[in-house]
Amino acid sequence: MDRPDRSGGFARYYSTIDVWAIAFGCIVGWGAFVMPGTTFLPIAGPVGTLIAMAISTAIMLVIGSNYAYLMARRPGIGGVYAYTKEAFGRDHAFLCS
């Protein structure tokens, strides 16, 4: 939850390292979306790329069902960071997200 500071606004929650890590994770994540078209398609061909995308879709469905379970058990604002922080603490949540 957000904690108000003395000036009536909200206190800083993420450190500089936290923000840097989130930005770095976005850069790496973007590679996961660009790489199939620029690397996998020329090497594996259309069928190999479709098989890889089908496998990754199945994995994402499992992850999505886990999120649905978490949202049903612990309603409120949050994502992987909030759920992991509640269960294991800030350090584990930072590494997980």
FIMI-369339 format. One record per atom (N, C-alpha, C, O): atom name; residue number from 1; x, z, y; residue in three letters. Coordinates in nm, 2 decimals. Layout:
// residues N
- atomo; num; xx; zz; yy; residuo
- CA; NUM; X; Z; Y; Ala .
...
This chain:
// residues 97
- atomo; num; xx; zz; yy; residuo
- N; 1; 0.08; 0.00; -0.12; Met .
- CA; 1; 0.00; 0.00; 0.00; Met .
- C; 1; 0.09; 0.00; 0.12; Met .
- O; 1; 0.20; 0.05; 0.12; Met .
- N; 2; 0.04; -0.06; 0.23; Asp .
- CA; 2; 0.11; -0.06; 0.35; Asp .
- C; 2; 0.11; 0.08; 0.42; Asp .
- O; 2; 0.00; 0.15; 0.42; Asp .
- N; 3; 0.22; 0.12; 0.48; Arg .
- CA; 3; 0.22; 0.25; 0.54; Arg .
- C; 3; 0.24; 0.22; 0.69; Arg .
- O; 3; 0.33; 0.15; 0.74; Arg .
- N; 4; 0.15; 0.28; 0.77; Pro .
- CA; 4; 0.16; 0.26; 0.92; Pro .
- C; 4; 0.28; 0.34; 0.97; Pro .
- O; 4; 0.31; 0.45; 0.92; Pro .
- N; 5; 0.35; 0.28; 1.07; Asp .
- CA; 5; 0.46; 0.36; 1.13; Asp .
- C; 5; 0.41; 0.43; 1.26; Asp .
- O; 5; 0.29; 0.43; 1.28; Asp .
- N; 6; 0.49; 0.49; 1.33; Arg .
- CA; 6; 0.45; 0.57; 1.44; Arg .
- C; 6; 0.40; 0.49; 1.56; Arg .
- O; 6; 0.32; 0.54; 1.64; Arg .
- N; 7; 0.43; 0.36; 1.57; Ser .
- CA; 7; 0.38; 0.28; 1.68; Ser .
- C; 7; 0.25; 0.22; 1.66; Ser .
- O; 7; 0.19; 0.16; 1.74; Ser .
- N; 8; 0.19; 0.25; 1.54; Gly .
- CA; 8; 0.05; 0.20; 1.51; Gly .
- C; 8; 0.06; 0.07; 1.43; Gly .
- O; 8; -0.05; 0.03; 1.38; Gly .
- N; 9; 0.18; 0.01; 1.42; Gly .
- CA; 9; 0.19; -0.11; 1.34; Gly .
- C; 9; 0.22; -0.08; 1.19; Gly .
- O; 9; 0.19; 0.04; 1.15; Gly .
- N; 10; 0.27; -0.17; 1.12; Phe .
- CA; 10; 0.31; -0.15; 0.98; Phe .
- C; 10; 0.46; -0.13; 0.97; Phe .
- O; 10; 0.54; -0.20; 1.03; Phe .
- N; 11; 0.50; -0.04; 0.88; Ala .
- CA; 11; 0.65; -0.02; 0.86; Ala .
- C; 11; 0.70; -0.14; 0.78; Ala .
- O; 11; 0.63; -0.20; 0.70; Ala .
- N; 12; 0.83; -0.16; 0.79; Arg .
- CA; 12; 0.90; -0.27; 0.72; Arg .
- C; 12; 0.91; -0.23; 0.57; Arg .
- O; 12; 0.94; -0.11; 0.54; Arg .
- N; 13; 0.87; -0.32; 0.49; Tyr .
- CA; 13; 0.86; -0.29; 0.34; Tyr .
- C; 13; 0.97; -0.35; 0.27; Tyr .
- O; 13; 1.03; -0.29; 0.18; Tyr .
- N; 14; 1.01; -0.48; 0.30; Tyr .
- CA; 14; 1.11; -0.55; 0.23; Tyr .
- C; 14; 1.24; -0.54; 0.31; Tyr .
- O; 14; 1.24; -0.55; 0.43; Tyr .
- N; 15; 1.35; -0.52; 0.23; Ser .
- CA; 15; 1.48; -0.52; 0.30; Ser .
- C; 15; 1.53; -0.66; 0.31; Ser .
- O; 15; 1.47; -0.76; 0.26; Ser .
- N; 16; 1.64; -0.68; 0.38; Thr .
- CA; 16; 1.70; -0.81; 0.40; Thr .
- C; 16; 1.74; -0.87; 0.26; Thr .
- O; 16; 1.72; -0.99; 0.24; Thr .
- N; 17; 1.79; -0.79; 0.17; Ile .
- CA; 17; 1.82; -0.84; 0.04; Ile .
- C; 17; 1.70; -0.88; -0.04; Ile .
- O; 17; 1.70; -0.98; -0.11; Ile .
- N; 18; 1.59; -0.81; -0.03; Asp .
- CA; 18; 1.46; -0.84; -0.09; Asp .
- C; 18; 1.41; -0.98; -0.05; Asp .
- O; 18; 1.38; -1.06; -0.13; Asp .
- N; 19; 1.42; -1.00; 0.08; Val .
- CA; 19; 1.37; -1.13; 0.14; Val .
- C; 19; 1.46; -1.24; 0.09; Val .
- O; 19; 1.42; -1.35; 0.06; Val .
- N; 20; 1.60; -1.22; 0.09; Trp .
- CA; 20; 1.69; -1.32; 0.04; Trp .
- C; 20; 1.66; -1.35; -0.10; Trp .
- O; 20; 1.66; -1.47; -0.14; Trp .
- N; 21; 1.64; -1.25; -0.19; Ala .
- CA; 21; 1.61; -1.27; -0.33; Ala .
- C; 21; 1.48; -1.36; -0.35; Ala .
- O; 21; 1.48; -1.44; -0.44; Ala .
- N; 22; 1.38; -1.33; -0.27; Ile .
- CA; 22; 1.26; -1.41; -0.28; Ile .
- C; 22; 1.28; -1.55; -0.24; Ile .
- O; 22; 1.23; -1.64; -0.31; Ile .
- N; 23; 1.36; -1.57; -0.14; Ala .
- CA; 23; 1.39; -1.71; -0.10; Ala .
- C; 23; 1.47; -1.78; -0.20; Ala .
- O; 23; 1.44; -1.90; -0.23; Ala .
- N; 24; 1.57; -1.71; -0.26; Phe .
- CA; 24; 1.65; -1.77; -0.37; Phe .
- C; 24; 1.56; -1.81; -0.49; Phe .
- O; 24; 1.58; -1.91; -0.55; Phe .
- N; 25; 1.47; -1.72; -0.52; Gly .
- CA; 25; 1.38; -1.74; -0.63; Gly .
- C; 25; 1.29; -1.87; -0.61; Gly .
- O; 25; 1.26; -1.94; -0.70; Gly .
- N; 26; 1.25; -1.89; -0.48; Cys .
- CA; 26; 1.17; -2.00; -0.45; Cys .
- C; 26; 1.25; -2.13; -0.47; Cys .
- O; 26; 1.20; -2.23; -0.51; Cys .
- N; 27; 1.38; -2.13; -0.43; Ile .
- CA; 27; 1.47; -2.24; -0.44; Ile .
- C; 27; 1.48; -2.28; -0.59; Ile .
- O; 27; 1.47; -2.39; -0.63; Ile .
- N; 28; 1.51; -2.18; -0.67; Val .
- CA; 28; 1.52; -2.20; -0.82; Val .
- C; 28; 1.39; -2.25; -0.88; Val .
- O; 28; 1.39; -2.34; -0.96; Val .
- N; 29; 1.28; -2.19; -0.83; Gly .
- CA; 29; 1.15; -2.23; -0.88; Gly .
- C; 29; 1.11; -2.37; -0.85; Gly .
- O; 29; 1.05; -2.45; -0.93; Gly .
- N; 30; 1.15; -2.42; -0.73; Trp .
- CA; 30; 1.13; -2.55; -0.69; Trp .
- C; 30; 1.20; -2.65; -0.78; Trp .
- O; 30; 1.14; -2.76; -0.81; Trp .
- N; 31; 1.32; -2.62; -0.83; Gly .
- CA; 31; 1.39; -2.70; -0.92; Gly .
- C; 31; 1.31; -2.72; -1.05; Gly .
- O; 31; 1.32; -2.83; -1.11; Gly .
- N; 32; 1.23; -2.62; -1.09; Ala .
- CA; 32; 1.15; -2.64; -1.21; Ala .
- C; 32; 1.04; -2.74; -1.19; Ala .
- O; 32; 1.00; -2.80; -1.29; Ala .
- N; 33; 1.00; -2.77; -1.07; Phe .
- CA; 33; 0.90; -2.87; -1.05; Phe .
- C; 33; 0.96; -3.01; -1.02; Phe .
- O; 33; 0.89; -3.11; -1.05; Phe .
- N; 34; 1.07; -3.02; -0.97; Val .
- CA; 34; 1.14; -3.14; -0.93; Val .
- C; 34; 1.21; -3.20; -1.06; Val .
- O; 34; 1.21; -3.32; -1.08; Val .
- N; 35; 1.27; -3.11; -1.14; Met .
- CA; 35; 1.35; -3.15; -1.25; Met .
- C; 35; 1.28; -3.24; -1.35; Met .
- O; 35; 1.34; -3.33; -1.40; Met .
- N; 36; 1.16; -3.21; -1.39; Pro .
- CA; 36; 1.09; -3.30; -1.49; Pro .
- C; 36; 1.09; -3.45; -1.45; Pro .
- O; 36; 1.11; -3.53; -1.54; Pro .
- N; 37; 1.07; -3.48; -1.33; Gly .
- CA; 37; 1.06; -3.62; -1.29; Gly .
- C; 37; 1.19; -3.68; -1.27; Gly .
- O; 37; 1.21; -3.80; -1.29; Gly .
- N; 38; 1.29; -3.61; -1.23; Thr .
- CA; 38; 1.42; -3.67; -1.20; Thr .
- C; 38; 1.52; -3.66; -1.31; Thr .
- O; 38; 1.62; -3.74; -1.32; Thr .
- N; 39; 1.51; -3.56; -1.40; Thr .
- CA; 39; 1.60; -3.54; -1.51; Thr .
- C; 39; 1.54; -3.57; -1.65; Thr .
- O; 39; 1.59; -3.65; -1.73; Thr .
- N; 40; 1.43; -3.50; -1.68; Phe .
- CA; 40; 1.37; -3.51; -1.81; Phe .
- C; 40; 1.31; -3.64; -1.84; Phe .
- O; 40; 1.33; -3.70; -1.95; Phe .
- N; 41; 1.24; -3.70; -1.75; Leu .
- CA; 41; 1.18; -3.83; -1.77; Leu .
- C; 41; 1.28; -3.94; -1.81; Leu .
- O; 41; 1.26; -4.01; -1.91; Leu .
- N; 42; 1.39; -3.96; -1.74; Pro .
- CA; 42; 1.48; -4.06; -1.78; Pro .
- C; 42; 1.55; -4.04; -1.91; Pro .
- O; 42; 1.58; -4.13; -1.98; Pro .
- N; 43; 1.57; -3.91; -1.95; Ile .
- CA; 43; 1.64; -3.88; -2.07; Ile .
- C; 43; 1.55; -3.87; -2.19; Ile .
- O; 43; 1.57; -3.94; -2.29; Ile .
- N; 44; 1.44; -3.80; -2.18; Ala .
- CA; 44; 1.35; -3.78; -2.29; Ala .
- C; 44; 1.24; -3.89; -2.30; Ala .
- O; 44; 1.18; -3.91; -2.41; Ala .
- N; 45; 1.22; -3.96; -2.20; Gly .
- CA; 45; 1.11; -4.06; -2.20; Gly .
- C; 45; 0.98; -4.00; -2.17; Gly .
- O; 45; 0.96; -3.88; -2.16; Gly .
- N; 46; 0.87; -4.09; -2.16; Pro .
- CA; 46; 0.74; -4.04; -2.13; Pro .
- C; 46; 0.68; -3.94; -2.24; Pro .
- O; 46; 0.62; -3.84; -2.20; Pro .
- N; 47; 0.70; -3.97; -2.36; Val .
- CA; 47; 0.65; -3.89; -2.47; Val .
- C; 47; 0.72; -3.75; -2.47; Val .
- O; 47; 0.65; -3.65; -2.48; Val .
- N; 48; 0.85; -3.75; -2.47; Gly .
- CA; 48; 0.92; -3.63; -2.47; Gly .
- C; 48; 0.89; -3.54; -2.35; Gly .
- O; 48; 0.87; -3.42; -2.36; Gly .
- N; 49; 0.87; -3.60; -2.23; Thr .
- CA; 49; 0.83; -3.53; -2.11; Thr .
- C; 49; 0.69; -3.47; -2.13; Thr .
- O; 49; 0.66; -3.36; -2.09; Thr .
- N; 50; 0.59; -3.55; -2.18; Leu .
- CA; 50; 0.46; -3.50; -2.21; Leu .
- C; 50; 0.46; -3.38; -2.31; Leu .
- O; 50; 0.38; -3.29; -2.29; Leu .
- N; 51; 0.54; -3.39; -2.41; Ile .
- CA; 51; 0.55; -3.28; -2.51; Ile .
- C; 51; 0.60; -3.15; -2.44; Ile .
- O; 51; 0.55; -3.04; -2.46; Ile .
- N; 52; 0.71; -3.17; -2.36; Ala .
- CA; 52; 0.76; -3.05; -2.29; Ala .
- C; 52; 0.66; -3.00; -2.19; Ala .
- O; 52; 0.65; -2.87; -2.18; Ala .
- N; 53; 0.59; -3.08; -2.12; Met .
- CA; 53; 0.48; -3.03; -2.03; Met .
- C; 53; 0.37; -2.96; -2.10; Met .
- O; 53; 0.32; -2.86; -2.05; Met .
- N; 54; 0.33; -3.01; -2.22; Ala .
- CA; 54; 0.23; -2.95; -2.30; Ala .
- C; 54; 0.27; -2.81; -2.35; Ala .
- O; 54; 0.20; -2.71; -2.34; Ala .
- N; 55; 0.40; -2.80; -2.39; Ile .
- CA; 55; 0.45; -2.67; -2.43; Ile .
- C; 55; 0.45; -2.57; -2.31; Ile .
- O; 55; 0.41; -2.45; -2.33; Ile .
- N; 56; 0.50; -2.62; -2.20; Ser .
- CA; 56; 0.50; -2.53; -2.08; Ser .
- C; 56; 0.36; -2.49; -2.03; Ser .
- O; 56; 0.34; -2.38; -1.98; Ser .
- N; 57; 0.27; -2.58; -2.05; Thr .
- CA; 57; 0.13; -2.55; -2.02; Thr .
- C; 57; 0.08; -2.44; -2.11; Thr .
- O; 57; 0.01; -2.34; -2.06; Thr .
- N; 58; 0.11; -2.44; -2.23; Ala .
- CA; 58; 0.06; -2.34; -2.33; Ala .
- C; 58; 0.13; -2.20; -2.29; Ala .
- O; 58; 0.06; -2.10; -2.29; Ala .
- N; 59; 0.25; -2.20; -2.25; Ile .
- CA; 59; 0.32; -2.08; -2.21; Ile .
- C; 59; 0.25; -2.03; -2.08; Ile .
- O; 59; 0.23; -1.91; -2.07; Ile .
- N; 60; 0.22; -2.11; -1.99; Met .
- CA; 60; 0.16; -2.07; -1.86; Met .
- C; 60; 0.02; -2.02; -1.89; Met .
- O; 60; -0.03; -1.93; -1.81; Met .
- N; 61; -0.05; -2.07; -1.99; Leu .
- CA; 61; -0.18; -2.01; -2.02; Leu .
- C; 61; -0.17; -1.87; -2.07; Leu .
- O; 61; -0.26; -1.79; -2.04; Leu .
- N; 62; -0.07; -1.84; -2.15; Val .
- CA; 62; -0.05; -1.71; -2.20; Val .
- C; 62; -0.02; -1.62; -2.08; Val .
- O; 62; -0.07; -1.50; -2.07; Val .
- N; 63; 0.07; -1.66; -1.99; Ile .
- CA; 63; 0.10; -1.58; -1.87; Ile .
- C; 63; -0.02; -1.56; -1.79; Ile .
- O; 63; -0.05; -1.45; -1.74; Ile .
- N; 64; -0.10; -1.66; -1.77; Gly .
- CA; 64; -0.23; -1.65; -1.69; Gly .
- C; 64; -0.33; -1.55; -1.76; Gly .
- O; 64; -0.40; -1.48; -1.68; Gly .
- N; 65; -0.34; -1.55; -1.89; Ser .
- CA; 65; -0.43; -1.46; -1.95; Ser .
- C; 65; -0.38; -1.32; -1.94; Ser .
- O; 65; -0.46; -1.22; -1.93; Ser .
- N; 66; -0.24; -1.30; -1.93; Asn .
- CA; 66; -0.19; -1.16; -1.91; Asn .
- C; 66; -0.23; -1.12; -1.77; Asn .
- O; 66; -0.26; -1.00; -1.75; Asn .
- N; 67; -0.22; -1.21; -1.67; Tyr .
- CA; 67; -0.26; -1.17; -1.53; Tyr .
- C; 67; -0.41; -1.14; -1.53; Tyr .
- O; 67; -0.44; -1.04; -1.46; Tyr .
- N; 68; -0.49; -1.21; -1.60; Ala .
- CA; 68; -0.63; -1.18; -1.60; Ala .
- C; 68; -0.66; -1.04; -1.66; Ala .
- O; 68; -0.74; -0.97; -1.61; Ala .
- N; 69; -0.59; -1.01; -1.76; Tyr .
- CA; 69; -0.60; -0.87; -1.82; Tyr .
- C; 69; -0.56; -0.77; -1.72; Tyr .
- O; 69; -0.63; -0.67; -1.70; Tyr .
- N; 70; -0.44; -0.79; -1.65; Leu .
- CA; 70; -0.40; -0.69; -1.56; Leu .
- C; 70; -0.49; -0.67; -1.44; Leu .
- O; 70; -0.52; -0.56; -1.39; Leu .
- N; 71; -0.55; -0.79; -1.39; Met .
- CA; 71; -0.64; -0.78; -1.28; Met .
- C; 71; -0.77; -0.71; -1.32; Met .
- O; 71; -0.83; -0.64; -1.23; Met .
- N; 72; -0.81; -0.72; -1.44; Ala .
- CA; 72; -0.93; -0.66; -1.49; Ala .
- C; 72; -0.91; -0.50; -1.50; Ala .
- O; 72; -1.00; -0.42; -1.47; Ala .
- N; 73; -0.79; -0.47; -1.54; Arg .
- CA; 73; -0.76; -0.32; -1.56; Arg .
- C; 73; -0.72; -0.25; -1.44; Arg .
- O; 73; -0.75; -0.13; -1.42; Arg .
- N; 74; -0.66; -0.32; -1.34; Arg .
- CA; 74; -0.61; -0.26; -1.22; Arg .
- C; 74; -0.65; -0.35; -1.10; Arg .
- O; 74; -0.57; -0.42; -1.05; Arg .
- N; 75; -0.78; -0.34; -1.06; Pro .
- CA; 75; -0.82; -0.43; -0.95; Pro .
- C; 75; -0.75; -0.39; -0.82; Pro .
- O; 75; -0.72; -0.27; -0.80; Pro .
- N; 76; -0.73; -0.48; -0.74; Gly .
- CA; 76; -0.67; -0.45; -0.61; Gly .
- C; 76; -0.57; -0.57; -0.57; Gly .
- O; 76; -0.56; -0.66; -0.65; Gly .
- N; 77; -0.51; -0.55; -0.46; Ile .
- CA; 77; -0.42; -0.65; -0.41; Ile .
- C; 77; -0.29; -0.64; -0.49; Ile .
- O; 77; -0.24; -0.53; -0.51; Ile .
- N; 78; -0.23; -0.76; -0.52; Gly .
- CA; 78; -0.10; -0.75; -0.59; Gly .
- C; 78; -0.08; -0.87; -0.68; Gly .
- O; 78; -0.17; -0.95; -0.70; Gly .
- N; 79; 0.04; -0.88; -0.73; Gly .
- CA; 79; 0.08; -0.98; -0.82; Gly .
- C; 79; 0.17; -0.91; -0.92; Gly .
- O; 79; 0.16; -0.80; -0.95; Gly .
- N; 80; 0.27; -0.99; -0.97; Val .
- CA; 80; 0.36; -0.94; -1.07; Val .
- C; 80; 0.44; -0.82; -1.01; Val .
- O; 80; 0.47; -0.73; -1.08; Val .
- N; 81; 0.48; -0.83; -0.88; Tyr .
- CA; 81; 0.55; -0.72; -0.82; Tyr .
- C; 81; 0.47; -0.59; -0.82; Tyr .
- O; 81; 0.52; -0.48; -0.86; Tyr .
- N; 82; 0.35; -0.60; -0.77; Ala .
- CA; 82; 0.26; -0.48; -0.76; Ala .
- C; 82; 0.23; -0.42; -0.89; Ala .
- O; 82; 0.23; -0.30; -0.91; Ala .
- N; 83; 0.20; -0.50; -0.99; Tyr .
- CA; 83; 0.17; -0.45; -1.13; Tyr .
- C; 83; 0.29; -0.38; -1.19; Tyr .
- O; 83; 0.28; -0.28; -1.25; Tyr .
- N; 84; 0.41; -0.45; -1.18; Thr .
- CA; 84; 0.53; -0.39; -1.24; Thr .
- C; 84; 0.57; -0.27; -1.17; Thr .
- O; 84; 0.62; -0.17; -1.23; Thr .
- N; 85; 0.56; -0.27; -1.03; Lys .
- CA; 85; 0.60; -0.15; -0.96; Lys .
- C; 85; 0.51; -0.03; -1.00; Lys .
- O; 85; 0.56; 0.08; -1.01; Lys .
- N; 86; 0.38; -0.05; -1.02; Glu .
- CA; 86; 0.30; 0.06; -1.06; Glu .
- C; 86; 0.33; 0.11; -1.19; Glu .
- O; 86; 0.32; 0.23; -1.22; Glu .
- N; 87; 0.37; 0.03; -1.28; Ala .
- CA; 87; 0.40; 0.07; -1.42; Ala .
- C; 87; 0.54; 0.12; -1.44; Ala .
- O; 87; 0.57; 0.22; -1.51; Ala .
- N; 88; 0.64; 0.05; -1.37; Phe .
- CA; 88; 0.78; 0.09; -1.40; Phe .
- C; 88; 0.87; 0.13; -1.28; Phe .
- O; 88; 0.98; 0.17; -1.30; Phe .
- N; 89; 0.81; 0.11; -1.16; Gly .
- CA; 89; 0.89; 0.15; -1.04; Gly .
- C; 89; 0.94; 0.03; -0.97; Gly .
- O; 89; 0.93; -0.08; -1.01; Gly .
- N; 90; 1.00; 0.05; -0.85; Arg .
- CA; 90; 1.04; -0.05; -0.76; Arg .
- C; 90; 1.16; -0.14; -0.81; Arg .
- O; 90; 1.16; -0.26; -0.79; Arg .
- N; 91; 1.26; -0.08; -0.88; Asp .
- CA; 91; 1.37; -0.15; -0.93; Asp .
- C; 91; 1.33; -0.25; -1.03; Asp .
- O; 91; 1.37; -0.37; -1.03; Asp .
- N; 92; 1.25; -0.21; -1.13; His .
- CA; 92; 1.21; -0.30; -1.23; His .
- C; 92; 1.12; -0.41; -1.17; His .
- O; 92; 1.13; -0.53; -1.22; His .
- N; 93; 1.03; -0.37; -1.08; Ala .
- CA; 93; 0.95; -0.47; -1.02; Ala .
- C; 93; 1.03; -0.58; -0.94; Ala .
- O; 93; 0.99; -0.70; -0.95; Ala .
- N; 94; 1.13; -0.54; -0.87; Phe .
- CA; 94; 1.22; -0.63; -0.80; Phe .
- C; 94; 1.28; -0.73; -0.90; Phe .
- O; 94; 1.28; -0.85; -0.87; Phe .
- N; 95; 1.33; -0.68; -1.01; Leu .
- CA; 95; 1.40; -0.77; -1.11; Leu .
- C; 95; 1.29; -0.86; -1.18; Leu .
- O; 95; 1.32; -0.97; -1.21; Leu .
- N; 96; 1.18; -0.81; -1.20; Cys .
- CA; 96; 1.07; -0.88; -1.27; Cys .
- C; 96; 1.02; -1.00; -1.18; Cys .
- O; 96; 1.00; -1.11; -1.23; Cys .
- N; 97; 1.00; -0.97; -1.06; Ser .
- CA; 97; 0.95; -1.07; -0.97; Ser .
- C; 97; 1.05; -1.17; -0.92; Ser .
- O; 97; 1.02; -1.26; -0.85; Ser .
